């Protein structure tokens, strides 16, 4: 399976959810960010946004009439609903840069084919590339059914709130699949470099130069993924973080003043569990890309040995220096590194905010 075959199910899921408006052109090779399907998707989201606005109007009135503490249930509903009006717009503006990133893979594929003498394919992702988008599209359904069954939302509100969840999951799926693609690409790069070094070509300095340039191309592509996904990932992360705080605060207040109900337990545990899992997927994908393009490549290259000419040895050391000094490192908002530590730090900050909120609430009483 080549890159496009791996990505096609994911592209469909992204388009259905309205995360990114991307399609494959008729040549079957080039991605496009604007098409007839895009117009249909925009019209669909305009209609659903109108429905979402109508569904939350009573909640806004209830919140204004009852105040913050008594209207926490309404406030939590608004927190789940307002991303409906923001995420499709961000997706529309981000689609062009994501499409540019997808089309840049063609350059890496051509250069890899020219060096290795074979196409860059990913048979290891055959099952995952098809299964993950299906799971992503189906997962909001049980969440919606649970929300309706415990009386947490009306049918329209539950369906409306499921749309942002679908977007968050599509962004997570995008990161996960791309992380695996880069991991496998770096692995195949090292395998072919090792074969080349043990062949007669390994003594050719110009061949090693081409491998160094290919490493730079793959790493640049990983950074292009980070740039194209940066806005949507950052906004999704912030929304999830805000919903975690609001959900936890409103549920704890509810538990302290009311009997324990399924609705309150849902409000407390669902945002915390869901947001933590989605954020962890983002962080693990960023860590996987950084590790695959940095430490793993450096470790494999440093163990390669061959009979070099003086010029070839010089270029090989330059390749090693390039890998050690320049590795892909996805960052949230361009400054916060996507890694395991980010989830832990986020949870600590969330609990600190909760303490401040309860101290403020106590001072008002």
FIPA-153926 format. One record per residue: residue in three letters; x, y, z of N, C-alpha, C in turn. Coordinates in steps of 0.1 Angstrom, whole numbers. Layout:
% residues N
{pt ALA {X Y Z} {X Y Z} {X Y Z}},
...
END
This chain:
% residues 365
{pt UNK {8 -12 0} {0 0 0} {9 12 0}},
{pt UNK {7 21 -10} {14 34 -10} {8 44 -1}},
{pt UNK {14 56 0} {9 66 9} {-6 70 6}},
{pt UNK {-9 71 -6} {-23 76 -10} {-33 65 -6}},
{pt UNK {-30 53 -8} {-40 42 -5} {-42 41 11}},
{pt UNK {-31 44 18} {-32 44 33} {-40 56 37}},
{pt UNK {-39 67 31} {-46 79 35} {-60 81 31}},
{pt UNK {-64 74 20} {-78 76 15} {-89 74 25}},
{pt UNK {-89 63 33} {-100 62 43} {-100 73 53}},
{pt UNK {-88 77 57} {-87 88 67} {-92 101 61}},
{pt UNK {-89 104 48} {-93 116 41} {-108 116 41}},
{pt UNK {-115 105 38} {-129 104 38} {-135 107 52}},
{pt UNK {-129 102 63} {-133 105 76} {-132 120 80}},
{pt UNK {-121 126 75} {-119 140 78} {-129 148 71}},
{pt UNK {-133 144 59} {-143 152 51} {-157 150 57}},
{pt UNK {-160 138 61} {-173 136 67} {-175 143 80}},
{pt UNK {-165 144 88} {-166 151 101} {-164 166 99}},
{pt UNK {-160 171 87} {-158 185 85} {-145 190 92}},
{pt UNK {-136 181 95} {-124 185 101} {-115 192 91}},
{pt UNK {-113 185 79} {-106 191 68} {-113 188 55}},
{pt UNK {-114 198 46} {-122 196 34} {-112 192 23}},
{pt UNK {-108 179 22} {-98 174 13} {-104 163 5}},
{pt UNK {-101 163 -8} {-105 152 -17} {-93 148 -26}},
{pt UNK {-95 137 -32} {-84 132 -42} {-89 136 -56}},
{pt UNK {-80 142 -64} {-84 146 -77} {-86 134 -86}},
{pt UNK {-92 136 -98} {-95 125 -107} {-83 117 -111}},
{pt UNK {-71 123 -111} {-60 115 -115} {-56 105 -105}},
{pt UNK {-63 105 -93} {-60 95 -83} {-47 97 -75}},
{pt UNK {-40 108 -78} {-27 110 -73} {-25 123 -65}},
{pt UNK {-32 133 -69} {-31 146 -63} {-42 149 -54}},
{pt UNK {-39 155 -42} {-50 159 -33} {-54 174 -36}},
{pt UNK {-66 176 -33} {-72 190 -35} {-79 194 -23}},
{pt UNK {-79 207 -19} {-86 212 -8} {-100 218 -11}},
{pt UNK {-103 219 -24} {-115 225 -28} {-121 217 -39}},
{pt UNK {-134 213 -38} {-141 205 -48} {-156 207 -46}},
{pt UNK {-164 200 -54} {-178 200 -53} {-182 195 -39}},
{pt UNK {-175 184 -34} {-178 179 -21} {-175 189 -10}},
{pt UNK {-166 198 -12} {-163 208 -2} {-175 217 -1}},
{pt UNK {-181 221 -12} {-193 230 -11} {-205 223 -4}},
{pt UNK {-207 210 -7} {-217 202 0} {-214 202 15}},
{pt UNK {-201 200 19} {-198 199 33} {-200 213 40}},
{pt UNK {-197 224 33} {-199 237 39} {-214 239 41}},
{pt UNK {-222 236 32} {-237 238 33} {-242 229 45}},
{pt UNK {-237 217 46} {-241 208 56} {-238 214 70}},
{pt UNK {-226 219 72} {-222 225 85} {-229 238 88}},
{pt UNK {-233 245 78} {-241 257 80} {-255 253 86}},
{pt UNK {-261 243 80} {-274 238 85} {-273 233 99}},
{pt UNK {-263 225 102} {-261 219 115} {-258 230 125}},
{pt UNK {-250 240 121} {-248 251 131} {-260 259 134}},
{pt UNK {-269 260 125} {-282 267 128} {-290 258 138}},
{pt UNK {-290 245 136} {-297 236 145} {-290 237 159}},
{pt UNK {-277 238 159} {-270 238 172} {-273 252 179}},
{pt UNK {-274 262 172} {-278 275 178} {-292 275 184}},
{pt UNK {-301 269 177} {-315 268 182} {-315 259 194}},
{pt UNK {-308 248 194} {-308 239 205} {-303 245 218}},
{pt UNK {-293 254 217} {-287 259 230} {-293 272 234}},
{pt UNK {-302 278 227} {-309 290 231} {-316 289 244}},
{pt UNK {-323 278 247} {-329 277 260} {-319 276 271}},
{pt UNK {-308 269 269} {-297 268 279} {-291 282 282}},
{pt UNK {-290 290 272} {-284 304 274} {-294 312 283}},
{pt UNK {-307 311 281} {-317 318 289} {-317 312 303}},
{pt UNK {-316 299 304} {-315 293 318} {-303 297 325}},
{pt UNK {-292 298 319} {-280 303 326} {-281 317 330}},
{pt UNK {-286 326 322} {-288 340 325} {-297 342 337}},
{pt UNK {-307 334 337} {-318 335 348} {-313 329 361}},
{pt UNK {-306 318 361} {-303 311 373} {-289 315 379}},
{pt UNK {-280 321 371} {-267 324 376} {-257 313 373}},
{pt UNK {-245 315 377} {-234 306 373} {-235 292 380}},
{pt UNK {-235 293 393} {-235 280 401} {-248 272 398}},
{pt UNK {-260 278 399} {-272 271 397} {-274 267 382}},
{pt UNK {-267 274 373} {-268 271 359} {-256 263 353}},
{pt UNK {-249 256 362} {-237 249 357} {-240 239 347}},
{pt UNK {-252 232 348} {-256 222 339} {-257 228 325}},
{pt UNK {-263 240 324} {-265 247 311} {-251 252 306}},
{pt UNK {-243 256 316} {-229 261 311} {-221 250 305}},
{pt UNK {-222 238 311} {-215 226 306} {-220 223 292}},
{pt UNK {-233 223 290} {-238 221 277} {-233 231 266}},
{pt UNK {-233 243 270} {-227 254 261} {-212 251 258}},
{pt UNK {-205 246 268} {-191 243 266} {-189 232 256}},
{pt UNK {-198 223 255} {-198 212 246} {-202 216 232}},
{pt UNK {-211 226 231} {-218 230 219} {-210 240 211}},
{pt UNK {-204 250 218} {-198 261 210} {-187 258 200}},
{pt UNK {-180 246 202} {-170 243 192} {-176 240 178}},
{pt UNK {-189 237 178} {-196 235 165} {-195 247 155}},
{pt UNK {-194 259 161} {-193 271 153} {-179 275 150}},
{pt UNK {-169 269 156} {-155 273 154} {-147 263 146}},
{pt UNK {-149 250 149} {-140 240 143} {-142 239 128}},
{pt UNK {-154 239 122} {-155 239 107} {-148 250 100}},
{pt UNK {-148 262 106} {-141 274 100} {-126 272 101}},
{pt UNK {-121 267 112} {-107 264 113} {-103 253 103}},
{pt UNK {-111 243 102} {-109 232 92} {-108 237 78}},
{pt UNK {-117 246 75} {-117 252 61} {-104 260 58}},
{pt UNK {-100 268 68} {-88 276 66} {-75 267 66}},
{pt UNK {-76 256 73} {-64 247 75} {-63 237 63}},
{pt UNK {-74 235 56} {-74 225 46} {-63 227 35}},
{pt UNK {-61 239 31} {-51 242 21} {-37 237 25}},
{pt UNK {-33 241 37} {-20 237 42} {-18 222 44}},
{pt UNK {-29 215 49} {-29 201 50} {-27 194 37}},
{pt UNK {-35 199 27} {-34 194 13} {-20 196 7}},
{pt UNK {-14 207 10} {0 210 5} {10 199 12}},
{pt UNK {8 197 25} {16 186 31} {14 173 25}},
{pt UNK {2 169 22} {-1 156 16} {6 154 2}},
{pt UNK {5 165 -5} {11 165 -19} {27 165 -18}},
{pt UNK {32 170 -7} {47 170 -6} {53 155 -5}},
{pt UNK {44 146 -1} {49 132 0} {54 127 -14}},
{pt UNK {49 132 -24} {53 127 -38} {68 130 -40}},
{pt UNK {73 141 -35} {87 144 -36} {96 133 -29}},
{pt UNK {92 130 -17} {99 120 -9} {98 107 -15}},
{pt UNK {86 103 -21} {85 90 -27} {94 89 -40}},
{pt UNK {95 100 -47} {103 100 -59} {118 99 -56}},
{pt UNK {122 106 -46} {136 105 -42} {140 92 -36}},
{pt UNK {130 86 -28} {133 73 -22} {134 62 -33}},
{pt UNK {125 63 -43} {125 54 -54} {138 55 -62}},
{pt UNK {143 67 -64} {155 69 -72} {167 63 -64}},
{pt UNK {168 64 -51} {179 59 -43} {178 44 -41}},
{pt UNK {166 39 -36} {164 25 -32} {161 16 -44}},
{pt UNK {156 22 -55} {153 14 -66} {139 7 -65}},
{pt UNK {131 11 -55} {118 5 -53} {109 16 -47}},
{pt UNK {96 13 -47} {86 23 -42} {85 22 -27}},
{pt UNK {81 34 -21} {79 34 -7} {65 30 -4}},
{pt UNK {64 18 2} {50 12 4} {49 8 19}},
{pt UNK {37 7 24} {34 4 38} {24 -7 40}},
{pt UNK {28 -19 37} {18 -30 38} {15 -32 53}},
{pt UNK {23 -28 62} {20 -29 77} {8 -21 81}},
{pt UNK {4 -11 73} {-7 -2 77} {-20 -6 70}},
{pt UNK {-20 -17 63} {-32 -21 55} {-44 -21 64}},
{pt UNK {-44 -28 75} {-55 -30 84} {-58 -17 92}},
{pt UNK {-48 -11 98} {-50 0 106} {-55 12 99}},
{pt UNK {-51 14 86} {-55 26 78} {-70 25 75}},
{pt UNK {-75 13 74} {-89 11 71} {-98 10 84}},
{pt UNK {-92 4 94} {-100 2 107} {-102 15 115}},
{pt UNK {-91 22 117} {-91 34 125} {-101 45 121}},
{pt UNK {-102 48 108} {-112 58 104} {-127 53 107}},
{pt UNK {-129 40 105} {-142 35 108} {-145 36 123}},
{pt UNK {-136 32 131} {-138 33 146} {-140 48 149}},
{pt UNK {-133 57 143} {-134 71 146} {-148 76 143}},
{pt UNK {-154 72 132} {-167 76 128} {-178 70 136}},
{pt UNK {-176 58 142} {-186 51 149} {-186 54 164}},
{pt UNK {-174 58 169} {-172 60 184} {-182 70 190}},
{pt UNK {-185 81 183} {-194 91 189} {-209 86 191}},
{pt UNK {-212 75 184} {-226 70 185} {-229 64 199}},
{pt UNK {-221 55 205} {-224 51 218} {-224 62 228}},
{pt UNK {-215 72 226} {-214 83 236} {-227 91 235}},
{pt UNK {-233 93 223} {-245 100 221} {-257 92 227}},
{pt UNK {-257 79 226} {-268 71 231} {-267 71 246}},
{pt UNK {-255 71 252} {-254 72 267} {-259 85 272}},
{pt UNK {-255 96 265} {-260 109 270} {-275 111 269}},
{pt UNK {-281 105 259} {-296 105 258} {-302 96 269}},
{pt UNK {-297 84 271} {-303 75 280} {-303 79 294}},
{pt UNK {-293 86 299} {-292 91 313} {-299 104 315}},
{pt UNK {-305 109 304} {-312 122 305} {-303 134 305}},
{pt UNK {-291 132 301} {-281 143 301} {-284 154 291}},
{pt UNK {-289 149 279} {-292 159 268} {-304 154 261}},
{pt UNK {-310 163 254} {-321 159 244} {-314 153 232}},
{pt UNK {-322 147 223} {-316 140 212} {-308 150 203}},
{pt UNK {-314 162 200} {-308 172 192} {-295 176 198}},
{pt UNK {-295 179 212} {-283 184 218} {-272 173 218}},
{pt UNK {-276 161 220} {-266 150 221} {-260 148 207}},
{pt UNK {-268 149 197} {-262 148 183} {-253 160 180}},
{pt UNK {-258 172 184} {-250 184 182} {-236 183 189}},
{pt UNK {-236 178 201} {-224 177 209} {-215 166 204}},
{pt UNK {-220 157 197} {-212 146 191} {-203 151 180}},
{pt UNK {-207 162 173} {-199 167 162} {-185 171 166}},
{pt UNK {-184 179 176} {-170 183 180} {-162 170 184}},
{pt UNK {-168 161 191} {-161 148 195} {-156 141 183}},
{pt UNK {-164 141 172} {-159 135 160} {-147 142 154}},
{pt UNK {-147 155 155} {-136 163 150} {-123 160 158}},
{pt UNK {-124 160 171} {-113 157 180} {-107 143 176}},
{pt UNK {-116 133 174} {-111 120 171} {-105 119 158}},
{pt UNK {-110 127 148} {-104 127 135} {-90 133 135}},
{pt UNK {-88 143 143} {-75 149 144} {-65 139 151}},
{pt UNK {-70 132 161} {-62 122 167} {-58 111 158}},
{pt UNK {-68 107 150} {-65 96 140} {-55 101 129}},
{pt UNK {-57 113 125} {-47 119 115} {-33 118 121}},
{pt UNK {-31 123 133} {-18 123 140} {-13 108 141}},
{pt UNK {-22 99 145} {-17 85 148} {-12 79 135}},
{pt UNK {-20 80 124} {-16 74 111} {-4 80 106}},
{pt UNK {-3 93 106} {9 100 101} {21 97 109}},
{pt UNK {20 95 122} {31 91 131} {37 77 126}},
{pt UNK {27 68 124} {32 55 119} {38 55 105}},
{pt UNK {33 64 97} {39 65 83} {53 70 84}},
{pt UNK {55 80 93} {69 86 94} {78 75 101}},
{pt UNK {73 68 111} {81 58 117} {86 47 107}},
{pt UNK {76 43 99} {80 33 89} {89 38 78}},
{pt UNK {87 51 75} {95 57 64} {110 58 69}},
{pt UNK {112 62 82} {125 63 87} {132 49 88}},
{pt UNK {123 39 92} {129 25 92} {133 21 79}},
{pt UNK {125 23 68} {129 18 55} {141 26 50}},
{pt UNK {142 39 54} {153 47 50} {166 41 56}},
{pt UNK {166 37 68} {178 31 75} {181 18 68}},
{pt UNK {171 10 66} {173 -3 59} {180 -2 46}},
{pt UNK {176 7 38} {182 9 24} {195 16 25}},
{pt UNK {197 24 35} {210 30 37} {221 20 41}},
{pt UNK {217 11 50} {226 0 54} {229 -9 42}},
{pt UNK {220 -12 34} {222 -21 22} {232 -13 12}},
{pt UNK {230 0 11} {238 7 1} {252 8 6}},
{pt UNK {254 10 20} {268 11 25} {276 -2 24}},
{pt UNK {269 -13 23} {276 -26 22} {277 -31 7}},
{pt UNK {273 -22 -2} {274 -25 -16} {285 -16 -22}},
{pt UNK {288 -18 -34} {298 -10 -41} {295 5 -41}},
{pt UNK {282 8 -40} {278 22 -40} {282 29 -27}},
{pt UNK {284 21 -16} {286 27 -3} {299 35 -3}},
{pt UNK {308 33 -12} {321 40 -12} {319 53 -20}},
{pt UNK {308 55 -26} {305 67 -34} {300 78 -26}},
{pt UNK {308 89 -24} {304 100 -16} {291 107 -21}},
{pt UNK {289 107 -34} {277 114 -39} {264 107 -35}},
{pt UNK {265 93 -34} {253 86 -29} {249 89 -15}},
{pt UNK {260 90 -6} {257 93 8} {252 107 9}},
{pt UNK {256 117 0} {251 130 0} {236 130 -3}},
{pt UNK {232 121 -12} {218 120 -16} {210 114 -4}},
{pt UNK {215 105 3} {208 100 15} {207 111 26}},
{pt UNK {217 119 27} {216 130 37} {205 140 33}},
{pt UNK {204 143 20} {194 152 15} {180 146 16}},
{pt UNK {179 132 15} {166 126 16} {162 126 31}},
{pt UNK {171 124 40} {168 126 55} {163 140 58}},
{pt UNK {169 150 52} {164 164 54} {151 165 48}},
{pt UNK {148 159 37} {135 160 30} {124 154 39}},
{pt UNK {127 142 44} {117 135 53} {114 143 65}},
{pt UNK {125 148 71} {124 156 84} {116 169 81}},
{pt UNK {119 175 70} {111 187 66} {97 184 64}},
{pt UNK {94 173 58} {80 168 57} {73 167 70}},
{pt UNK {80 161 80} {74 159 93} {71 173 99}},
{pt UNK {80 183 97} {77 196 102} {66 203 95}},
{pt UNK {64 199 82} {53 204 74} {40 199 80}},
{pt UNK {40 186 84} {28 181 91} {25 189 103}},
{pt UNK {35 192 111} {32 199 123} {27 213 120}},
{pt UNK {32 220 110} {27 233 107} {13 233 102}},
{pt UNK {10 223 93} {-4 222 87} {-14 218 98}},
{pt UNK {-11 210 108} {-20 206 118} {-20 214 130}},
{pt UNK {-11 224 130} {-9 232 143} {-21 239 148}},
{pt UNK {-28 246 139} {-39 254 143} {-51 246 149}},
{pt UNK {-54 235 141} {-65 227 145} {-62 219 158}},
{pt UNK {-50 214 159} {-45 206 170} {-45 215 183}},
{pt UNK {-40 227 181} {-39 236 193} {-53 240 198}},
{pt UNK {-62 244 188} {-76 247 192} {-83 236 199}},
{pt UNK {-81 224 193} {-88 212 198} {-83 209 212}},
{pt UNK {-69 210 214} {-64 208 227} {-69 218 238}},
{pt UNK {-70 231 234} {-75 241 243} {-90 238 246}},
{pt UNK {-98 235 236} {-112 232 239} {-114 220 248}},
{pt UNK {-106 209 246} {-107 198 254} {-103 201 269}},
{pt UNK {-93 209 270} {-88 213 283} {-98 222 291}},
{pt UNK {-104 231 284} {-115 239 290} {-127 230 294}},
{pt UNK {-131 221 286} {-142 212 289} {-139 203 301}},
{pt UNK {-126 199 302} {-122 191 314} {-124 199 326}},
{pt UNK {-120 212 327} {-121 220 339} {-136 223 342}},
{pt UNK {-143 227 332} {-158 230 334} {-165 218 338}},
{pt UNK {-163 206 332} {-170 194 335} {-167 190 349}},
{pt UNK {-154 190 353} {-150 186 367} {-156 195 377}},
{pt UNK {-155 208 375} {-160 218 384} {-175 217 386}},
{pt UNK {-182 217 375} {-197 216 376} {-201 203 383}},
{pt UNK {-195 192 380} {-199 179 386} {-196 179 401}},
{pt UNK {-184 184 405} {-181 184 419} {-190 193 427}},
{pt UNK {-194 205 421} {-204 213 428} {-217 206 429}},
{pt UNK {-221 199 418} {-233 192 418} {-233 181 428}},
{pt UNK {-222 174 429} {-221 163 439} {-221 168 453}},
{pt UNK {-217 180 456} {-216 185 469} {-230 190 474}},
{pt UNK {-239 193 465} {-252 199 468} {-264 190 465}},
{pt UNK {-262 179 458} {-273 171 453} {-269 156 456}},
{pt UNK {-279 148 454} {-277 133 455} {-269 129 442}},
{pt UNK {-262 118 443} {-254 113 432} {-263 108 421}},
{pt UNK {-262 112 409} {-270 107 398} {-260 103 387}},
{pt UNK {-266 96 377} {-258 91 366} {-254 103 358}},
{pt UNK {-262 114 357} {-259 126 350} {-246 133 355}},
{pt UNK {-246 133 369} {-235 140 375} {-222 132 373}},
{pt UNK {-223 119 374} {-211 110 372} {-206 111 358}},
{pt UNK {-215 112 349} {-212 114 334} {-204 127 333}},
{pt UNK {-210 137 339} {-204 151 338} {-190 152 344}},
{pt UNK {-188 144 354} {-175 144 361} {-164 135 354}},
{pt UNK {-168 123 351} {-158 113 346} {-156 113 331}},
{pt UNK {-167 116 323} {-166 115 308} {-156 126 303}},
{pt UNK {-157 139 306} {-148 148 301} {-133 145 305}},
{pt UNK {-132 142 317} {-118 139 322} {-112 127 315}},
{pt UNK {-119 116 314} {-114 104 307} {-112 106 292}},
{pt UNK {-122 112 286} {-122 114 271} {-111 123 267}},
{pt UNK {-110 135 274} {-100 145 270} {-86 140 273}},
{pt UNK {-84 132 284} {-71 127 287} {-66 117 276}},
{pt UNK {-75 109 272} {-72 99 262} {-68 106 248}},
{pt UNK {-77 115 244} {-74 122 231} {-61 130 232}},
{pt UNK {-59 137 243} {-46 144 244} {-34 135 244}},
{pt UNK {-36 123 250} {-25 114 251} {-22 109 237}},
{pt UNK {-32 107 228} {-29 103 215} {-21 113 207}},
{pt UNK {-25 126 209} {-17 137 203} {-2 136 207}},
{pt UNK {-1 135 220} {13 135 226} {21 123 222}},
{pt UNK {15 111 222} {22 99 218} {26 100 203}},
{pt UNK {17 105 195} {21 107 180} {33 116 179}},
{pt UNK {33 127 185} {44 137 185} {57 130 190}},
{pt UNK {56 123 201} {67 116 206} {73 105 196}},
{pt UNK {63 98 190} {67 88 181} {75 93 169}},
{pt UNK {70 105 163} {77 111 152} {91 116 156}},
{pt UNK {92 122 168} {105 127 173} {115 116 175}},
{pt UNK {110 105 181} {119 94 184} {123 87 171}},
{pt UNK {114 84 162} {117 77 150} {127 85 141}},
{pt UNK {125 98 140} {134 106 132} {147 111 139}},
{pt UNK {148 108 152} {159 113 159} {168 101 165}},
{pt UNK {164 97 177} {172 87 184} {173 74 176}},
{pt UNK {162 69 171} {162 56 164} {171 56 152}},
{pt UNK {170 67 144} {178 68 132} {193 70 136}},
{pt UNK {195 78 146} {209 80 150} {215 67 155}},
{pt UNK {208 59 163} {213 46 168} {216 36 157}},
{pt UNK {207 36 147} {209 26 136} {221 31 127}},
{pt UNK {222 43 124} {233 48 116} {247 47 123}},
{pt UNK {247 50 136} {260 49 143} {265 34 143}},
{pt UNK {256 24 141} {260 10 141} {264 5 128}},
{pt UNK {263 13 118} {266 9 104} {281 10 101}},
{pt UNK {287 0 96} {301 0 93} {303 -4 78}},
{pt UNK {312 2 71} {316 -1 58} {330 4 54}},
{pt UNK {335 -1 43} {348 4 39} {346 17 31}},
{pt UNK {349 28 37} {347 41 31} {360 46 25}},
{pt UNK {358 54 14} {369 62 9} {370 74 18}},
{pt UNK {380 82 17} {381 94 25} {369 104 23}},
{pt UNK {365 106 10} {354 115 7} {341 109 12}},
{pt UNK {339 96 11} {327 89 15} {326 90 31}},
{pt UNK {337 88 37} {337 88 52} {333 102 57}},
{pt UNK {338 112 50} {335 126 54} {320 129 53}},
{pt UNK {314 124 42} {300 126 40} {291 118 49}},
{pt UNK {296 106 53} {289 98 63} {289 105 76}},
{pt UNK {300 111 80} {300 118 93} {291 130 92}},
{pt UNK {290 137 81} {281 148 79} {267 143 81}},
{pt UNK {264 131 75} {250 126 77} {247 123 91}},
{pt UNK {257 118 99} {254 115 113} {252 128 121}},
{pt UNK {260 139 118} {259 152 124} {245 157 121}},
{pt UNK {240 156 109} {227 161 105} {216 154 113}},
{pt UNK {217 141 115} {207 134 123} {207 138 137}},
{pt UNK {219 140 143} {220 143 157} {216 158 159}},
{pt UNK {218 167 150} {215 181 152} {201 185 148}},
{pt UNK {195 177 138} {182 181 133} {173 169 133}},
{pt UNK {163 169 141} {153 158 141} {139 164 142}},
{pt UNK {129 158 137} {116 163 137} {111 164 152}},
{pt UNK {105 175 155} {100 177 169} {86 184 169}},
{pt UNK {75 178 167} {62 184 167} {60 192 179}},
{pt UNK {54 204 178} {52 213 189} {37 219 188}},
{pt UNK {31 219 200} {18 225 201} {19 240 201}},
{pt UNK {11 247 193} {12 262 192} {26 267 188}},
{pt UNK {34 258 182} {47 262 178} {58 263 189}},
{pt UNK {54 260 202} {63 262 213} {63 251 223}},
{pt UNK {52 244 225} {51 233 235} {53 220 229}},
{pt UNK {63 212 233} {66 200 227} {55 189 229}},
{pt UNK {51 182 219} {41 172 220} {49 159 225}},
{pt UNK {47 156 237} {53 144 243} {45 140 256}},
{pt UNK {50 129 262} {43 123 273} {41 133 285}},
{pt UNK {51 142 286} {51 151 298} {40 161 297}},
{pt UNK {35 164 285} {25 174 283} {12 170 290}},
{pt UNK {8 158 289} {-5 153 295} {-4 155 310}},
{pt UNK {7 151 316} {9 152 331} {9 166 335}},
{pt UNK {16 175 328} {16 189 331} {2 195 330}},
{pt UNK {-6 191 320} {-19 196 318} {-29 192 329}},
{pt UNK {-28 180 334} {-36 175 345} {-32 183 358}},
{pt UNK {-20 185 360} {-16 193 372} {-21 207 372}},
{pt UNK {-20 213 360} {-25 227 359} {-41 227 360}},
{pt UNK {-47 217 355} {-62 216 356} {-66 215 371}},
{pt UNK {-59 207 379} {-63 206 393} {-60 219 401}},
{pt UNK {-49 226 396} {-46 239 402} {-57 249 400}},
{pt UNK {-62 249 387} {-74 258 384} {-86 254 392}},
{pt UNK {-88 241 394} {-100 237 402} {-99 242 416}},
{pt UNK {-87 241 422} {-85 246 435} {-88 261 436}},
{pt UNK {-83 269 426} {-85 283 426} {-100 286 425}},
{pt UNK {-107 279 416} {-121 281 414} {-129 279 427}},
{pt UNK {-126 269 434} {-133 265 447} {-129 275 458}},
{pt UNK {-117 280 458} {-113 291 467} {-121 303 464}},
{pt UNK {-122 307 451} {-130 319 448} {-144 317 451}},
{pt UNK {-150 305 449} {-164 302 452} {-166 304 467}},
{pt UNK {-156 298 475} {-158 299 490} {-157 313 495}},
{pt UNK {-149 322 489} {-148 336 493} {-161 343 490}},
{pt UNK {-168 340 479} {-180 346 476} {-191 342 486}},
{pt UNK {-191 330 491} {-201 326 500} {-198 331 514}},
END
